[in-house]
Amino acid sequence: MKISDTSKQLLEAIAPQFEGHGFKLNKKAREFSRKVNNCRQIFDLYFYKERSHITIKPEIRIKVKEIEDIYRSVTKIDGRPFRTIGNHLFEILKYIDDGVEIVVEYNIYDWVVKDQMSLNKLIEVVPGYFEETILPYFEENSSVSRVDEILNKYPRELSIHNYLYPLRANIAIIAAKLNKNPRYDELVVIYEEELQEAEETYKEDFWGLKSLLSSDRL
C-alpha cells in the first residue's frame, strides 16, 4: 500500500464527522483543525512507510494563542516548534478514561495498516476515538485557566499534557501568570530547580519569560 492512497482514503472517510463539528481538513498536512475561544485545536495523523505496512501516529494538539504569542516574543529560536498542550492520542485516552496525568512509560502503539481490510477497520474505529477522546479533550482544555491547572498540578513530574519538560515549564509559567495563579512565585522557583540540567536554549527562554512576566509589559 502507498501512503498517498492510504492517507487519502482515511482522511476522506473520517472528514464528514470532523467537519460536522467545525474542523477543516488540511490534506497536505494531514490534519484536522478548528479555532475555538482563541485556541487552535488540531488532530494530526503522521504516516510512515515501514517495510510492507504503513504506520500512522495520531496526535492531539491545543495551541492557545495568548500563551504562544508571549513565548514567541521571548524565544531566540526562530520557528521553534511547540504546542501548548497535547500528546499521542493513546496517552490522551488514558487521561480521559483513567485520569492518568503523569507520564509513567512511553510504550505507545501507533495504528498499523497492512492491507485494505485493516484500513477499513481503522476507518470504522476512528469515529469512536473522536467522540470519546478527541472531542472531550478539546472541549475541556482549550483555555488559559485549564492549561494552568493541568500543567501546574504536579510541577515536578512529567505531565501527560506536555511531556517535554523544558518546554512544559516555560508554557506552564506563562499560563500561571495569565491565570493569576496564587502559586506563581512558588512555581517559578520549582521550575528553575528542575531546569538546571535542561538544554541551554530552553533555560534562556525561561529566564526571558521570567523577566517579561515580572514586568508591566503584559
C-alpha positions as CSV (number, residue, x, y, z in Angstrom):
1,M,0.0,0.0,0.0
2,K,1.1,3.6,-0.7
3,I,1.0,6.4,1.9
4,S,-0.7,8.7,-0.6
5,D,-3.5,6.2,-1.3
6,T,-3.9,5.2,2.4
7,S,-4.0,8.8,3.7
8,K,-6.5,9.9,1.0
9,Q,-8.9,7.0,1.9
10,L,-8.6,7.5,5.6
11,L,-8.9,11.3,5.6
12,E,-11.8,11.4,3.2
13,A,-13.7,8.7,5.1
14,I,-13.4,10.4,8.5
15,A,-13.7,14.0,7.3
16,P,-17.5,14.3,7.5
17,Q,-17.5,13.6,11.2
18,F,-14.8,16.2,11.9
19,E,-16.3,18.7,9.6
20,G,-19.7,18.3,11.3
21,H,-18.0,19.8,14.4
22,G,-16.4,22.7,12.6
23,F,-13.0,21.1,11.8
24,K,-11.3,21.8,8.5
25,L,-9.1,19.2,6.8
26,N,-5.7,20.2,5.6
27,K,-4.9,17.3,3.2
28,K,-1.2,18.3,2.7
29,A,-0.5,18.5,6.4
30,R,-2.8,15.5,7.1
31,E,-4.5,17.3,9.9
32,F,-7.9,18.5,11.1
33,S,-8.2,21.8,12.9
34,R,-10.6,24.3,14.2
35,K,-10.5,27.6,16.1
36,V,-12.4,27.9,19.4
37,N,-12.0,30.7,22.0
38,N,-8.7,32.0,20.6
39,C,-7.4,28.4,20.6
40,R,-6.5,26.2,17.7
41,Q,-7.5,22.5,18.2
42,I,-5.6,20.1,16.0
43,F,-5.7,16.4,15.3
44,D,-2.6,15.2,13.4
45,L,-2.1,12.0,11.5
46,Y,1.6,11.2,10.7
47,F,2.1,8.4,8.1
48,Y,5.3,6.3,7.9
49,K,6.1,3.5,5.5
50,E,7.7,0.6,7.3
51,R,8.6,-2.4,5.1
52,S,5.3,-4.0,4.0
53,H,3.0,-1.8,6.1
54,I,2.1,1.8,7.0
55,T,2.3,3.2,10.5
56,I,0.0,6.1,11.5
57,K,0.8,8.2,14.5
58,P,-2.3,10.1,15.8
59,E,-1.6,13.2,17.9
60,I,-3.8,15.8,19.6
61,R,-2.6,19.4,20.0
62,I,-4.1,22.5,21.5
63,K,-2.4,25.8,20.7
64,V,-3.5,28.7,22.9
65,K,-2.7,31.9,21.0
66,E,-2.3,34.2,24.1
67,I,0.3,31.8,25.6
68,E,2.2,31.1,22.5
69,D,2.4,34.7,21.4
70,I,4.2,35.5,24.7
71,Y,6.5,32.6,24.2
72,R,7.4,33.7,20.7
73,S,8.1,37.2,21.9
74,V,10.9,35.8,24.1
75,T,12.5,32.8,22.4
76,K,15.6,33.3,20.3
77,I,15.0,30.1,18.3
78,D,13.3,31.1,15.1
79,G,10.5,28.8,14.3
80,R,10.9,26.6,17.4
81,P,8.1,24.0,17.1
82,F,6.0,23.7,20.2
83,R,2.5,23.0,21.4
84,T,0.7,24.5,24.4
85,I,-0.6,21.1,25.4
86,G,-1.3,17.7,23.7
87,N,0.1,14.2,23.2
88,H,-0.3,11.0,21.4
89,L,-4.0,10.0,21.1
90,F,-3.5,6.9,23.3
91,E,-1.8,8.9,26.0
92,I,-4.8,11.3,26.0
93,L,-7.1,8.3,26.0
94,K,-5.5,7.1,29.3
95,Y,-6.1,10.6,30.7
96,I,-9.8,10.7,29.6
97,D,-10.6,7.2,30.6
98,D,-8.4,6.7,33.7
99,G,-7.5,10.1,34.9
100,V,-3.7,9.5,34.3
101,E,-1.9,12.8,34.4
102,I,1.8,11.9,34.9
103,V,3.9,10.2,32.3
104,V,4.9,6.7,33.5
105,E,6.1,5.0,30.4
106,Y,6.4,5.5,26.7
107,N,5.1,2.2,25.3
108,I,2.7,3.8,23.0
109,Y,1.4,1.9,19.9
110,D,0.5,3.5,16.6
111,W,-2.0,2.4,14.1
112,V,-0.8,-0.2,11.6
113,V,-2.3,-0.6,8.2
114,K,-1.2,-3.8,6.4
115,D,-3.9,-4.1,3.8
116,Q,-7.3,-2.8,2.7
117,M,-9.0,-4.9,5.4
118,S,-7.0,-3.3,8.2
119,L,-7.6,0.2,6.7
120,N,-11.3,-0.4,6.6
121,K,-11.2,-1.5,10.2
122,L,-9.4,1.7,11.1
123,I,-11.9,3.8,9.3
124,E,-14.6,2.2,11.4
125,V,-12.9,2.8,14.8
126,V,-11.7,6.4,14.4
127,P,-15.1,8.0,14.9
128,G,-15.3,6.3,18.3
129,Y,-12.0,7.9,19.3
130,F,-13.3,11.2,18.0
131,E,-16.4,11.2,20.1
132,E,-15.0,9.6,23.3
133,T,-11.5,11.0,23.5
134,I,-10.5,13.7,21.0
135,L,-13.6,16.0,21.2
136,P,-13.9,15.8,25.0
137,Y,-10.2,16.7,25.4
138,F,-10.5,19.7,23.2
139,E,-13.7,20.9,24.8
140,E,-12.4,20.5,28.4
141,N,-8.9,22.0,28.0
142,S,-9.0,24.9,25.4
143,S,-8.4,27.8,27.8
144,V,-5.6,29.5,29.7
145,S,-7.2,28.5,33.0
146,R,-7.2,24.8,32.1
147,V,-3.6,24.9,30.8
148,D,-2.6,26.5,34.1
149,E,-4.5,23.9,36.1
150,I,-3.3,20.8,34.3
151,L,0.4,21.8,33.7
152,N,1.0,23.2,37.2
153,K,-0.8,20.5,39.2
154,Y,2.3,18.3,39.6
155,P,5.1,20.7,38.7
156,R,8.0,18.3,39.4
157,E,6.5,15.4,37.4
158,L,6.4,14.8,33.6
159,S,2.9,15.8,32.5
160,I,0.9,13.8,30.1
161,H,-0.3,17.1,28.6
162,N,3.2,18.3,27.7
163,Y,5.8,15.6,28.2
164,L,8.8,17.7,27.1
165,Y,9.8,19.1,30.4
166,P,11.8,22.2,29.5
167,L,9.0,23.3,27.1
168,R,6.3,22.4,29.6
169,A,7.9,24.5,32.3
170,N,8.0,27.6,30.0
171,I,4.4,27.1,28.9
172,A,3.3,26.5,32.5
173,I,4.7,29.7,34.0
174,I,3.1,31.8,31.2
175,A,-0.3,30.1,31.9
176,A,0.1,30.6,35.7
177,K,0.9,34.3,35.3
178,L,-2.0,34.9,32.9
179,N,-4.4,33.0,35.1
180,K,-3.2,34.9,38.2
181,N,-2.3,31.6,39.9
182,P,-1.5,32.4,43.6
183,R,1.3,29.8,43.5
184,Y,3.1,31.6,40.7
185,D,6.2,32.6,42.6
186,E,6.5,29.1,44.1
187,L,6.1,27.5,40.7
188,V,8.9,29.7,39.2
189,V,11.3,28.5,41.9
190,I,10.3,24.9,41.3
191,Y,10.8,25.1,37.5
192,E,14.1,26.9,38.0
193,E,15.3,24.0,40.1
194,E,14.0,21.4,37.6
195,L,15.6,23.1,34.6
196,Q,19.1,23.2,35.9
197,E,20.2,20.3,33.6
198,A,18.0,21.4,30.6
199,E,19.2,22.4,27.2
200,E,20.7,25.9,27.4
201,T,18.2,27.5,24.9
202,Y,15.2,26.4,27.0
203,K,16.8,27.9,30.1
204,E,17.4,31.1,28.2
205,D,13.7,31.1,27.2
206,F,12.7,30.6,30.8
207,W,14.8,33.5,32.1
208,G,13.5,35.7,29.4
209,L,9.9,34.7,30.3
210,K,10.6,35.2,34.0
211,S,11.8,38.7,33.3
212,L,8.9,39.6,31.0
213,L,6.2,38.1,33.2
214,S,7.5,40.0,36.3
215,S,7.4,43.3,34.4
216,D,4.5,45.6,33.5
217,R,4.8,44.9,29.8
218,L,2.0,42.4,29.6
